[in-house]
Amino acid sequence: MRIDLPIAGLVFTLGISCADAGPCSNDIELIANEMSQSDDPDSTDSRSLGATHRAVRAKMKTDPRFSAAMDRARSLDAEGNPACMKVVREIKNLVSD
């Protein structure tokens, strides 16, 4: 019963992929996923959101400040620079305005 080796390999692989993630990867991914949800008012995701939230999301998709901030956050995150956290907070502030 040598299932230990495949399990150890899987755990090791997962550890390496997590080590490559920057300090803001999760937050950036959450923001990107939120902004990429369907704008179709009949979709399940869209029905769970209020009309105001959908309008803000649609506005932010076209706002050059949002795009620039996301690019900056991704760049800093790829460098492993914790300054990306400040940019992520700014993005969250933009979205909540």
MODELLER restraints for C-alpha pairs under 7 A, 6 or more apart:
rsr = mdl.restraints
at = mdl.atoms
rsr.add(forms.Gaussian(group=physical.xy_distance, feature=features.Distance(at['CA:22:A'], at['CA:77:A']), mean=4.78, stdev=0.5))
rsr.add(forms.Gaussian(group=physical.xy_distance, feature=features.Distance(at['CA:22:A'], at['CA:78:A']), mean=5.82, stdev=0.5))
rsr.add(forms.Gaussian(group=physical.xy_distance, feature=features.Distance(at['CA:22:A'], at['CA:80:A']), mean=4.85, stdev=0.5))
rsr.add(forms.Gaussian(group=physical.xy_distance, feature=features.Distance(at['CA:23:A'], at['CA:77:A']), mean=6.15, stdev=0.5))
rsr.add(forms.Gaussian(group=physical.xy_distance, feature=features.Distance(at['CA:23:A'], at['CA:80:A']), mean=6.24, stdev=0.5))
rsr.add(forms.Gaussian(group=physical.xy_distance, feature=features.Distance(at['CA:23:A'], at['CA:82:A']), mean=6.09, stdev=0.5))
rsr.add(forms.Gaussian(group=physical.xy_distance, feature=features.Distance(at['CA:24:A'], at['CA:77:A']), mean=5.75, stdev=0.5))
rsr.add(forms.Gaussian(group=physical.xy_distance, feature=features.Distance(at['CA:24:A'], at['CA:84:A']), mean=6.27, stdev=0.5))
rsr.add(forms.Gaussian(group=physical.xy_distance, feature=features.Distance(at['CA:24:A'], at['CA:85:A']), mean=6.13, stdev=0.5))
rsr.add(forms.Gaussian(group=physical.xy_distance, feature=features.Distance(at['CA:25:A'], at['CA:77:A']), mean=6.53, stdev=0.5))
rsr.add(forms.Gaussian(group=physical.xy_distance, feature=features.Distance(at['CA:35:A'], at['CA:57:A']), mean=5.98, stdev=0.5))
rsr.add(forms.Gaussian(group=physical.xy_distance, feature=features.Distance(at['CA:37:A'], at['CA:45:A']), mean=6.94, stdev=0.5))
rsr.add(forms.Gaussian(group=physical.xy_distance, feature=features.Distance(at['CA:38:A'], at['CA:45:A']), mean=6.98, stdev=0.5))
rsr.add(forms.Gaussian(group=physical.xy_distance, feature=features.Distance(at['CA:38:A'], at['CA:46:A']), mean=6.49, stdev=0.5))
rsr.add(forms.Gaussian(group=physical.xy_distance, feature=features.Distance(at['CA:39:A'], at['CA:46:A']), mean=6.27, stdev=0.5))
rsr.add(forms.Gaussian(group=physical.xy_distance, feature=features.Distance(at['CA:39:A'], at['CA:54:A']), mean=6.98, stdev=0.5))
rsr.add(forms.Gaussian(group=physical.xy_distance, feature=features.Distance(at['CA:40:A'], at['CA:46:A']), mean=6.41, stdev=0.5))
rsr.add(forms.Gaussian(group=physical.xy_distance, feature=features.Distance(at['CA:41:A'], at['CA:47:A']), mean=6.23, stdev=0.5))
rsr.add(forms.Gaussian(group=physical.xy_distance, feature=features.Distance(at['CA:56:A'], at['CA:95:A']), mean=6.78, stdev=0.5))
rsr.add(forms.Gaussian(group=physical.xy_distance, feature=features.Distance(at['CA:60:A'], at['CA:66:A']), mean=6.15, stdev=0.5))
rsr.add(forms.Gaussian(group=physical.xy_distance, feature=features.Distance(at['CA:60:A'], at['CA:95:A']), mean=6.71, stdev=0.5))
rsr.add(forms.Gaussian(group=physical.xy_distance, feature=features.Distance(at['CA:66:A'], at['CA:91:A']), mean=6.55, stdev=0.5))
rsr.add(forms.Gaussian(group=physical.xy_distance, feature=features.Distance(at['CA:69:A'], at['CA:87:A']), mean=6.46, stdev=0.5))
rsr.add(forms.Gaussian(group=physical.xy_distance, feature=features.Distance(at['CA:69:A'], at['CA:91:A']), mean=6.47, stdev=0.5))
rsr.add(forms.Gaussian(group=physical.xy_distance, feature=features.Distance(at['CA:73:A'], at['CA:84:A']), mean=4.90, stdev=0.5))
rsr.add(forms.Gaussian(group=physical.xy_distance, feature=features.Distance(at['CA:73:A'], at['CA:87:A']), mean=5.68, stdev=0.5))
rsr.add(forms.Gaussian(group=physical.xy_distance, feature=features.Distance(at['CA:73:A'], at['CA:88:A']), mean=6.39, stdev=0.5))
rsr.add(forms.Gaussian(group=physical.xy_distance, feature=features.Distance(at['CA:76:A'], at['CA:83:A']), mean=6.76, stdev=0.5))
rsr.add(forms.Gaussian(group=physical.xy_distance, feature=features.Distance(at['CA:76:A'], at['CA:84:A']), mean=5.26, stdev=0.5))
rsr.add(forms.Gaussian(group=physical.xy_distance, feature=features.Distance(at['CA:77:A'], at['CA:84:A']), mean=5.72, stdev=0.5))
